[in-house]
Structures are given as C-alpha cells and as structure tokens.
Amino acid sequence: MEAYAQVLRYAIPGFILLIIAEAIGAFFMKKEINNSFDLISSLSSGITNTLKSIIGLSIVIVSYDWMVSSIALFEIKSTLWIYILAFIGIDFASYWSHRFNHEFNVLWNRHIIHHSSEEFNLSCALRQPISNVLSIYFFLYIPLALVGIPAEVVALLAPLHLFAQFWYHTRLIDRMGILEHVLVTPSHHRVHHAINDEYIDKNYAAIFILWDKWFGTFQEEHKEIPPVYGTKKPVASWNPFWINYMHLWSLVKDAWLTRDPWAKIKIWFMPTGWRPQDLTTKEVIPPVMNREKYKGIDHIIVKWIAWFAFSCTISLLVLTLIRFTNFDFPSLVYLSIYIALSIYTYTATMDGHYSSLISLTGLWGLFLWLFLMSPESWYFLDTFWGLIGIWGYQLLLTIGVLYVQFFILPKYHQERLSSGSETALGY
C-alpha cells in the first residue's frame, strides 16, 4: 500500500495538469466540455476512491497470490514476454468484469458512479467507485494463475492498466486512423459512455478494442448521432457517496415494495434497469434527447465555496500521501474520514441538501476530537501556518455552508416553485 501511495502522489498532480491542459485546448477549440460542479464532483469521486485504496477498504475473497501459489501448472520467471502476456490477460479480465457490471442489476451499483457525469472529459475518468468493497472477479484471473504468471507482475501491471484508461475520456480527439482497429480510442469510449439507444451497453474494452469486435459488443460512433452522456435514470446529484449507492437503494426499495415474491429475488440478477411489473408504472424516466442537465444550486457563491473546499480537501489528500509513512493506521483512518466528511459536506451543499448540516456537525465533532484526543494525527500542527490553515478551512467552510442553507436556499426554492420547476435534490 505504501508503494501505491507513492505512485498516487505523482499521479494525482499529473491527472490535474492533463485536465487543465484539456480545458485550455477546449477553450481554443471553442468547445464546452466542463461544468464547474461536474468537474468538482468527478475529482471528489476520485479522492474518495483514493481514500478507500490507501486504507485498504476492500474484502478479497480469493487473492491472486493464493491462486498462483496453489493452482499454477508452471513456474516461470519474469521476462518481457511474461509482462506482455500478463497485460493481455488483465485486459481480457477487465473486459468481462466491465461487461458484467453493465449487464446485471446488482453489479451496476459497482459502476454507476463512472457513468454518472452528463459531460465527457478527462475528469470523468476519475469517477471511480467506493461501492465495490467486495472483490468478486477473482475467477477471471484463474487463466493467468494457471500458467504461473507471478503475483508481483500482476501487482505491477494492474495500476498501470488502470491509468492507461485515463487519456481517452475526451471529446477533443476525433478518429485515430489505424489505431481504431486495435486500441480503445476516444471515439470508441464516447460510444461506451453514451445513453443513446444506438450506443447503449457497447465497447466495454479497456485497452484492446478487439475484445468487443470478437464478442459482439462493438459499436462505431456516427457523426449524425451525437452521444448523450449520463445514465438512463439521471443521478441528479453531485454527491459521490449518494451516487455510489443510489442504485442499490433503488433495488432495495423495489424488492421491498413489490408484491411478487419471486420478483423480490429476481430483481438482483436481471439485466440492469429491470423492475418488477407492478412497479414499472410508478417511475417516469425522462427521454434521452434534449434532456435538461442537472445543475444543482447554480449560484456563484456556492461555486466559490465548492472550489475553495475542494482545493483544501485535495491539498489534505496530497499532504497525506506525501507523509504516508509517518502515520499509524488509526491516524490514517481518522484523516480519511475527515476528508470524506468534508467531501460530503461541500457536495451536498452543491446539491442544496440539508444533510450538509449533518455532515458538517460530524466534521466538527471529528475535528475537535482529533485535536483533543489524537493531535499527532494532524501532521501539520508543527507549523504556525499549518495550524492557521486547518482552522481557517474549518471555519470558512462552516460559514459558507450555513450561509447557503439559511440565505441562498430559501430564495432558490421560492424562485423554483414560482417558475413551476422542481426543487433541489432530496436524497
């Protein structure tokens, strides 16, 4: 985990620089690809996934280490060809795990966060889940274990394989000639993220588009059919925690409400989007084309608060990664919870939801408890400016959230009701 934290301390600034470069390119190309709240939500989702990774919040049913030591038919040394074979094997497993996530109701909850943005840009690549706590796709790595691919090879290539999927989340690159026949390109992946009937559930491959062509899930992008992004049922939220579990909550409610006993079990294993027959008329999903994008509380002060809070939060994360070896495990968990509560607070504020007050209360409770009971968890307390910085952030965030809740939201809701529009999201 320490090695992964060291990789992330360089990868995160790299991703941000590329996102900035994409924004500059879009400006000169006169293309609108970013929305402030959407961008903050995407990057915040990436932070939550990072927190999950650095504290090891996952349950592995069967580890690859165990498989390769128990069922390997050969003992092979690490050579260039082994790395190539392993990379292909990882990509094959990625294709099928990705496809399963799309095709089964219960598994879609593991992946919905990645498709939740109604934009398509590099920041979307960072919308990674925290809901996939249980590692269930170990069986897809059995072929690699059988031929004896060393565990250290898989451990090295797995994060590289993931990072290699970042670049093609963009609308600025059109077709790429001969590469379109072999590799996943931005054009292919735009199709995958689209919810048009012509594009839905296509192009699952991560690196080699050949898997889709061989297994019948390939779809080419057509210029006369511009992709529409998001999910069929809009998530209508900027809060990554809600988005991560909203589909699971919908399944739980449907399983509870349906009067069909068989449907209570069946719903979990049916294709994504399937609902019991006695409930299908109770939910209206807006049409894909010309659908109004979710805006949240689109107010300039809310944007300032969100950008301020996000900037401080990602700074805390980077500092945590830099000083990773200085923490004991409990301190790392406390800081991760503090960052997570911070994210919930400002993204719920972007939604205009009252739960931001609840998470803010929890944030203050943890903040004061850490100062009183575990001051060593605040690695920046050894400097005057560090102390000023963390207290300043806590106080300014509090003032901002309270101002939004008690001064901006009442006027916002009144204006929405007067115009006949719906009010802000209710979790």
N, C-alpha and C positions, 0 to 999 in steps of 0.2 A: 504493500500500500504506500510505503514511503516513496518508492520509485515512481509510482503513478502520480503522487502529489507533486513530485519534482517535474514530471512531464507537464502537468497541468499549469504550473506556474509560468511556463513559457508558452504553452498552447493558448491559454486564455487571452493574453495580450495580443498574440498573433491573430486569433479569430477576430478580435475587436478591430485591429488595424485593417484587416481584409473587409470587414463590414463597412468601415469608414471609407475605404477605397471604392467599394461598390457604390456607396451613396454619392461620392464625388463623380464617379463615372455616370451614374444615373442622372445627375444634375446636368452634365454636359450633353448627355444624350436626350435630355428633356423627357425623361420617363419618371413617373411617380411610382416608386417601389416600396417606400417606407411610410409608416404611420407611427407617430411617437409612442402611443400606448402599446401598439402591437409590438414594436421593437423592444420596449421595456419588458413586456410580458415574455417575449421569446428569450431574451437574455436572462431574465429572472428564472425562467424554467431551467435554463442551463445551469444556473447556480444551484438550484435545488437538487438536480441530478448529480452535480459535483459533490454536494454535501452528503448525499446518500452513498456515493462511492468512497469518500475518504473515511467515513466512519464504518464502512463495511455493512451497511444495512441491506443485506440480502441473505436469502436462505438457499444454499446449494444442496439439492437432493443427492446428486452423484457428481463428484468433482472429476475433471478431466485427468488430474494426477492419478486418482484411483483407477480410472478406466485404463489408462495406458500401462499402468503397472500390473493390472490384473488380466487384461484380455489381449495384450499386444502379441501378435504372431511372429513379429520380427523385432530385432534390436538394431536400430540404425543410428548412425552418427549424424550430427548436424552438418549438412552440406548445402550448397546453393540450391540444388535440385529439391532438397527436402523443404527448404523455405518456400520455393515456388509451389510445390505440391500442397503444402500446408495452407498457403494463401488461397489457392483454388478451393481447397476443402472448406475453409472458413467461409468463403463466398457462397459456396453451394449451401451450406447450413444456414447462412444469412437469408438466402432467397426463400427457403422453406419456412423458417421461423417468421419472416416478414409476411409471407403469404398466409400462414395460419392465423396471425394476428388480425388480418383483414377478413378472414372467412368465417370466424366463429365468434358468436356474441360475447362469450365470457372472456375471450382473448383480446377483443378490440379495446377493452379498457386499458390494456398494457401499451397501446399505441396511439390512442386518440389525441393525446397531447401534441404529437408530432404533426398531426394534420389539422390542428385547431385554428391555425392562423388563416385569415382571409386574404393575406398577402402572400407573396412568394419571393423570398430574398434570402441572403446568406444567414441572417439571424434565425430563420425558420429551422435551419439545421440543428440549432442548439435547443430546440424544443424537445428535450429528451425526458423520458418518464421517470417517476419515482414509484409508480404503482406496480412495477414488475419486480416486486421484492422476492418472489419465489422463482428460482431458476428452473424452468421446466423443459428446456430444449436440449438437455444433455445427450439425448438419444441421437441427435443429428451429428454428433461428433464421434459416434461409435466407429464409422469407417476410418477416421484419422487415427483413433486409438488402436484399431485392429492392425494397421500397417506399421504401428510403432512410432508415429510422429512424436518426438519428445515434448513433454509438457512445457519446457521453457521456450520452445519455438512458438507454440500456440500463444503463450502468455505475452511474448514479444509482438507477434503479428496482430493479435486481436485489437489492441487500441489503434495501431496503425491503420488497420482495415476500417475502423470506425471513423478516424479522422479523414481518411481518403474520400469519405462521402460528403464532406462539407462543401466542396467547391461548386458542385453542380446545382445547388439550390439558388439559382439566379435566373432573372429574365433578360439579362444584358447580353448573353451569349446565344446566338442562333444555332444553326446546324453546324456540325463539325466534320463534314466530309466523310472520309473512310472510317473514322473513329465511331461513327454512328452504328456501324455494323458489328462492332465488337464490345465497346465500352458503354456504360451508362453515361449519358450526356445531359446537359441542362434540358434539352428538348424532351428527352425520354422522361426525365423526372418531373417536368412540368405536367406531363400527362398523368403521372402517378398521383400527384397532389390535387389534380382537378376532380371536381364532382359532377362534371357534365356526364350525361348518360353514355356518351360515346367513349369516355375515358375512364370511368369509374372502375376501380379494382384492376388496374393494369400496371405493367412494368414494375415488378417487385424487386428486381435485381439490385444489388448494391454496387458492384463494380463491373461485372461482365453481363451485358445485356443478352448474351447468348442463352442464358437460362430461360428468360421469358420467351425467346423465339423457339426454344426446344420444347417448352412445356405449355405452350399455347396461351400465354398471358401477355403477349407483346401488342402494343398499340402505338402507331405513329402519330405524332402531333400534326394537326391540319391547320393551316393558316386561316381558313374560313371558319374554324370553330375555336375561338379563343378560350383558353382554360379559365374556369371559375374555381377559386380556391376556397378551402374551408372544409366543413363537414356537412353532410346532408341535413342533419339537425344542428343548427348553429349552436355553438357553445355559449355565446352571449356572455362572455366573461373575460377579464384579463388576469384572473387569479389562477396561477398554475396548480395550486392544491385542489381547487374545485374542479378544474378541467381534468385533472388526473383521475378523479373518482366519480365524475358525473354520470358516466355510462354505467358503472357498477351500481350506483344509486338508482338509476332508472330501471335496471334489471331487477334489483331487489324490490322496488315498488310494484313493478308489473307482476313479479312472481307472487307477491302478497295479495294484490288486488284481483287477479284473475280467478274466476270461479271454476276453471277447468283444472282438475288435479294433475293431469298429465302435462299440461302446459307449464305448470309450476316447475317441473323438472326439465322439460323440453327446451324452454326458453334459453337456457345457458349454452346449449350445444347447437342451436340452429344458426343459420347464416346471420351475419351482422345486420342488425336492423329489424329482424323478425320479432313480432309481438303477438301475444295471444289474440285470437279472433275477437273475443269480447271486449278488447281494449283498443283495437286499431282505429276506431272512430273517435276516440277521445283526445287524439293529438293531431294537430294540423302542422305539417312541415312546409315551410314556405318554398315556392318554386326556386330553382337554381338560378335561372337567368334573371338579370335585373334586380337581384335581391339586395336590399339595403344592408350595408356592412355595419357591424356593431361598433358603436362609438364610446360607450361608457359615459362618464361625466366629462364631456368635451369642453373643458373650461381651462383657460390659460393658467390660473393659479394652481389647479390640480396638476397640470403638466409640470409646472415648476417644482411642486412638491415631489412628484413622482421621479423626475430626473435627479433631484437632489438626493432623495432616499436611495434610489438605485445606485448612484455614484458612490455614496458612502458604503452601501452594502457590498458592492463588488470590490471596493478597496479593502474592506474587512476580510473578504474571502482570499484575496491575493496575499494579504499580510499573513493570514493563517497558513496558506500554502508555503510561503517563504520560511516561516518559523515552525513548520510542521513538526520537526524533530524535537522542539522544545516543550511540546505538550504531552502530558499524560492523557490516557484515553478519556477519563471523565471530563477534563477541561475541554478536550476537542468536541465532545458531545454537547457540553454546555454552550460553547460558541456556535456550534452548528444549529442548535435550537434557537439561539438568539438571532442568527442570520435568517433562519426560516420564518420566525415570527415577524421579523422586520419586513420580509418579502410579502407575507400575508397581509400585513397592515397597509402597506402602500398600494398593493394591487387591489385589495378590497376597497380602498379609497378611490382608486381609478374607476371601479365599478359603482361607486356610490352606495356601498352596502354597509349596514350598521355593524356588521361583525368586525369591522376595522377597529371599533372601540373596544371590543372584547379582546382582540389580539394585542392592541396597544396596552391594555391593562396587564395582560400576561407578559408583555415585553418589559414593562416597568417592574413587575414582580421579579422576573429573572434577573434583570439589570441590577436591582438593588441587592438581591440575594447574592449575586456573584461578587459585588463589592464588599459585602459584609462577611460572607462565608468562604468565598474562594477567590480572593483578589489575585492570586497567581494566574488565574485564567485570562486576565486582561494583560497580555504581554506588553501593551504599550503604556502601562501605568508608570514605567520607569522614566518617562519624559513628561515635562510640563505640557507640551503641545499635544501629546497623545491623550492626556487627561482632559484637556480643554476640548479636543476633537470629539471624543466619545460622548462627553456630557453635552456638548453643543449639538451633536446629532440627535441625541435622545430628546432634548428639549425642543429643538426646532421641528422635529417630526411630530411631536405631541401637539405643538401649537398648530401646525399645518392640518393635522387630522381633525382636530376639534373645530378649526375654522371651517373646513369643508362640511363637516357634519351639521353644524349649527347655523351656518350663514349661507353657504352655497347651495346645499341640497334642498332646503325648503323652497327657495326660489326656483331651482331647477325643476323640481317635481310640479310646482304650480304652473310653470310655463308648459311643461309636457302635457299636463292634464288639460290645460286651456286649448292646446292645439290638437287634442284628440290622440296624441301619441301615447305609447306605453311608457310606464315609468322605468326606472333603472332596474337592473337585475335583482331578483330575490333568490338567494341560494336555497 
